[in-house]
Amino acid sequence: MEKERTERLPHILVKDTATTGGYTRPKRKIDAPSPNIPQRNRQQHATRLISQLQQAEAREAGIVQKQRGIGLEVENGLHITFESEPGFELIFESLNFRPSGIELCSVKQEDDKTTATVFVPEGKLEHFLKQVTTYRGHKPDPQAPDKTAKSRSQDLVESISAIKLTALKELWTDDRGLFPADNLPITWEIWLRHSDKIDHEAFLREHAPKLGLTVGTEAIRFPDRTIVLAHGNREQLSRSITLLGSIAEVRRAKDTADFFTGMERTDQKAWIEKTLEQVTPPAADAPSVCLLDTGLNEQHPLLRPVTDLNGLHSYDRTNWGTDDRHGHGTAMAGLAVYGDLTNTLSSPGPIELSHQLESVKITPNPGHHQEKRLYGAITRDGIHRVAIDGPQRNRVFCMAVTTPDDRDRGRPSSWSATIDALTSGAEDDQQRLVLLSAGNTDPANRHEFPENNITDEVHDPGQSWNALTVGGYTEKAWLDPVDYPDWLPVSPPGDISPSSCTSMDWSKTWPIKPDIVMEAGNMAINPENGTADYIDDGLQLLSTGHRFALEKQLVSFGDTSASVALASKLAANLQAEYPDYWPETLRALIVHSAHWTEAMKKRFHPLSKQDHYRQLLRYCGYGVPNVEDLLWSTRSALTLIAQERLQPYFREDGRTKTRDIHLHALPWPIEALLELPLETQVEMRVTLSYFIEPSPGERGWTNKFRYASHGLRFDVRRPAESLRDFEQRINQQARDGEHKRQQSIKDSGKWVLGEKLRSLGSIHSDIWTGSAAELAERGHIAIYPVQGWWKERAHLEHWGKQARYALIVTIRTPSVETDIYTPVANRIAAQIKI
C-alpha cells in the first residue's frame, strides 16, 4: 500500500464522453393509493362549506375597502384557510389556481390535521363556491368507473373540513411553541408573495410605520418569495396581513450561535518563528479561503504571509471594522491555512502554502444575536462584496456561524435557501463552493454522548442542499492518567465528536447532513460528577490567537468550527491542484474521497439493512475524507471526472417535458480488468454532484411546490446488458415498436446504498463491488433528469435553463501491482494528439 500512496498520479478529466439524446422517463404501472379522505354526506357537507364561503364573501367588501384606503389598488383580496379532518389528508395542491390569481401560500400539519392558507383575489371566491356547488349537485352513476363516478372536484371538497378567514396563527409556519404572547413584540420573518402588478416589499416598507411595524433593511429575494424582518406585536402583524394582502407566511427571526473561542496556551513565539522559516507563501494567483466570521487579525505572524490585505471586508465596516475582537475568526483562519498547528509546528520539512486568506466580518461578536438580523441577506452581501471589491480568483467560502437551535429539522429556511441560491448562481450565474458548520450540540448535555448528538440536529443554515456541511469526529482520545486519574474521553477514537450535530431525526426525504466529518476535538468525563469538560488542551486542536501582540499567539480550538475550517483547507488544496474544476466537482471529490471509520460503522453494526446505512449517513455523512484519495489517483485506483451541462426540460405543445439524457462512454480499462482472475473483487464508486436552484416556502415540498429546481440521477450499464437494452431500460424514447417489455437483467455485485437512499439531496454517491469481469462491462453511465419546479411551475419560465453537473467514477483493484491507470491515460493522450 505504501508504494501505491507514493505514486500520486493526477485524476483524469475526461471530455466529450457524453452523447445527448431526448429523454422520457419509462412508463411504470403505478397503483397510486386513493387519498385518505373521509366519507361525506354530500348535501350536508356541501351546504356547510357553502355557508362558510358565503360568510367570508360577506366580509370581503369591507376588507378590500380598507386595503384601498391605504393605497392598495391592485392585488386586493383576502387570505382563506382550509382545514382537513384530524387523521385525514387535505388535497391542498388543488387549492392553487393561477388563472384566477388564487395562490397557495403555506401548508402545515399540526395535531394530526393539515391546514392550508390561500390568497384569494377580490371576486374570486366564486371559484371555490362553484366547485362546492357542482359537487353538491353531482349524481354519480354507481355503474360507472370510479373516475366518471366522481365529479372533478370531489376529492378536494371532501378533504376539506372547514373554511375560514385566515388569522395570524394560520400563517405561522414555525415551531408553534415559539408563537409570541399577545402583546409581546418580537422580530418576525415575513415571507411576501411575488406579483408582477405590485412591489409588495416596497408597499410594506412604505406603510409599515402606519401599521406599527419596524422593517429591517435587509431582504432576500427568490423567484416567488421575498423575505424581510419586521419588529412588532401580534396585533400589528395581524392588521398588516389583512391590509397588505401580500404575506404568504411568517416565522420567528433567528439568533446566531455563541462561539467557543478556545482556552489559553503558553506563548510559542520561538516555535512560530522557526516554522515561518520553512514556509513558502502561496502564488499571487492562488485560490483563497474566504472566511465569513467575526473578522480577522491578519498581522498574526502565521497569517501575514497568506492574507490578501485587499481581501478584508465587513458587512458594516464603519461600525464593525474588519478586525477580530473575539478570537473566533482568527482561530478559524489558522486551521484553514495550516490545519492543526500541533502537527505543523512540529513538522521538520518545508511547508508550501497552496492558498490565500480572505475575510468578511458578518458578525461583530458572539453575542450579536441579541440584535435580530436577516443573516441570509448578510451572508449574500458578504459573498457578493468579495467578488465585487476583491480580485478575480477561485474561492472557497467557509462559515461556522449558525443558529443556536435545530428547530428547522431539515426544512429549508431563508438562510439555507439563500446559500443554495448563492451556490447555484441563481442570481448571477456564478457557482460557488460554500462550506458550512453542522452546528454544535449543547455543551451542558455532551456527557450523554452519543444520545445528545442524535437528538441535537444540524443547525440552520447547515441544511442547505448545495453547501458542503461539515460535522466533527475525533481521533484525540488520550488522557494522561497521572494528570487526570479516572477521567475518560467522551468520544472513543474514530467516532463523531461530542459537539457534532446530526440529522438522525429528519424526514427521510431531506438531504444527507452532515456531508462529511473532520477532526473537531474531544472532551473528558469528570469522574466526580459525570459532566463533560474541556479539561486538556491535548483533546483540542491548536490554532492562531487573536490577541497575539499582548497575550497568546497560539490557542486551543475545537468543535465543528474547527472541522469546517479544516475542510475548507482541503477544498482550497484541491482547487489549487486542479484550478479548472468546478465548485460542483470540488464538492463531489470531497464526498467521493470520504470513508467511514470502524468506530462509525460499529455504531450501526451489522450493516446488513438499508435502514442501518441510512442511520449511519445521518450520523456522520459519508465519513472522513482521505487526503490521498482526494488529490490523487494511483495505478490501481483510477479516478475519472466529467464536467457537463444538459437541459433538463423544454416546452412543447403547451406542456413542459423532460428533455436531455447524457450517455457517457467512459475510457474504461477493459483489458486490464480482464487480465485479473475473473472472480477478483473490485470496487467502483460513482458520485454525481449538481447545484439546485431553491424555491423555499412552506407549501408541502411536493409536486409543483417542491424545493429543488431539478433533480438528476445516474444509472450504470449492467453486465450482460447490451448498450441498446441499457438505453431502453432507462429511456422511454429509446424504445421502438419492436421493444417488448421484459424482465431487466438484474444488477450483479452489490451497491452499498442503493438507488433510493443515494438519491437524496443534490449529491449522490454510492459504491459497487463485484468481480473484475463484471466491472469490465460497466463503462457506460447515463445521467438523466427527474422532477423539479423548473418543470412543474412553467409560469416562472425557468424550464429552458441548463444544469451543470460533475460525474466522478473511481475504479479500485485490490492489488497495487495492477495498472488500470496507464491504459486509460495513454488512450486519452492519443485522442488529444489526433
Buried (B, 14 or more C-beta within 10 A) or exposed (E): EEEBEEBEBEBBBBEEBBEBBBBBBEEEEEEEEEEEBBEBEBEEBBEBBBEBBEEBBEEBEEBBEBBEEEEBEEBBBBBBBBBBBEEBBBBBBBBBBEEBBBBBBBBBEEEEBBBBBBBBBBBBBEBBBEBBBBBBEBEEEEEEEEEEBBBEBBBBBBBBBBBBBBBBBBBBBBEEEEBBEEEEBBBBBBBBBBBEEBBBBEBBBEBBEEBBBEBBEBBBBBBBBBBBBBBBBBEBBBBBBBBBBBBBBBBBBBBBBBBBBBBEBEBBEEBBEEBEEBBEEBEEEBBBBBBBBBBBBBEBBBBEBBBBEEBBBBBEEEEBBBBBBBBBBBBBBBBBBBBBBBEBBEEEEEBEBBBBBBBBBBBBBBEBBEEBBBBBBBBBBBBBBBBEEBBEBBBBBBBBBBBBBBBBBBBBBBBBBBBBBBBBBBBEEBBBBBBBBBBBBBBEBBBBBBEBBBBBBBBBBBBBBBBBBBBBBBBBBEBEEEEBEEBEBBBBBBBBBBBBBBBBEBEEEBBBBBBBBBBBBBBBBBEEEEBBBBBBBBBBBBBBBBBBEEEBBBBBBBBBBBBBBBBBBBBBBBBBBBEEBBBBBBBBBBBBBBBBBEBBBBBBEEBEEEEBBBBBBBBBBBBBBEEBBBBBBBBBBBBBBBBBEBBBBBBEEEEBBBBBBBBBBBBBBBEBBEBBEEEBBBBBBBBBBBBBBBBBBBBBBBBBBBBBBBBBBBBBBBBEBEEEBBBBBBBBBBBEEEEEEEEEBEBBBEBBBEEEBBBBBBBBBBBBBBBBBBBBBBBBBBBBBBBBBBBBBBEBEBBEBEBBBBBBBBBBBEEBEBBBBEBBBEEBEEEEEE
